[in-house]
Amino acid sequence: MLNLKFDEGRSKEQLAFLQLKPQKRRNILRSAIRAANKSSKERITRQSDLAGKTWQSRANGKKKKMLTKLKRNMKVRYGANSASVYFKGGNSGKIARAHQEGISLDAGKPKSSAAQNKEGPATRNLARALISEGYKIPRGKGKGSKRPSIKWITNNLSINQAGFLLRELKGSSGKSTWKIDLPARSFLGQTVAEQKEQMNFILNKAMQVA
């Protein structure tokens, strides 16, 4: 939702905006919300949050950019009195909120009847927990070891095997679930400077078309 706090010193412009016909207000809010959506997408491209800080890197150490697929599902709604950014299709909205706010996940917790089979493949959350605890595998060629990918773990380890390895790494036993924290990576919304720019755009535009 596009939230604006108008300056008390610009009552004339505010009144001009409120007195506009619905179609004109709609057109102004359309431009405003598109700008807000664009700035949110640009933060994903830069991999930085609303404070301008670089996002925390992936647990598996990979340098691939995060959340880039979300950009194609970011759409806008607008009317004469409100405007908002929303996510189209699938779980995009849930994924966006988890990264925007940060969340704790239960690794190893079954999500479906198929996942309840202990001999089934390791879950992605269980794979993330293993990687977070420093799990490594031998290199294909040469000496040493490397971090496996989530795909490698889910393709090569069962739930039982991954659970056993995780218990060994954590020095615990008998646990079927583990907490892993997904750090906050904010990108939605507006900075203070962007809010001021947005407010000025709306009020100045209202005076132009009034």
Steps between C-alpha positions, in 0.01 A plus 500: 500500500621850414494698825567872487527751784422843365683810617275731702665795325363397161129507575422676171654220294340232717160656452561518125575127492188409700282714274620333182263274311548126577657427160767769549582376852522149359748609233722674757498202737577270207822688430586510871455127564690408183793706629481324838493160328799595286708606802417172677614301196819705482582399859474134396738573211745672737443231769461772764237585762304817572789635705737452207688211665599195296291191577648218704651244262367148437566234765660273238749768396375529142531842338187468282259791547197439721127563441548603137208283386265694728533811284295353216211435742493848652191680370312817593138583581366855507176689527379850578575469873771235544781311330707194589765253384399132500647165396340298226470121514636211705683560825670821391324706767597258779861488380516880480363542852740241644798685355361846572453429872726198564363173634593184695445171315464145629756292311395140450134562579285302251292714264293222344415131530781422254750690714400297805685200355827494696670322212392770257738769375631764739288814508633833373475648850701209639757557224524870594554404865782261403671766292458755778675259742797465266427165336746422220559225245818379324590677177441305182857548389805585703536534874295676760125552546230743399156619602227302325204667334147461629422300185789259567380432855136442399612273214754296695388487864187361663323670788652248740852549366477879498345501847779279637769722346336812638479351850870413481594849385289664771604252766137417578291184480139395476377822338279484194490874430746789522455874490677691226472877469435672168643853535293803407576635152265796465430645158131597500391848597663840482781684670430833669649681200282301259189577706573874488562483127175309452302750705641794306424330170135437597437850633679678215317289244169579669565873459590454134185310401255674735 
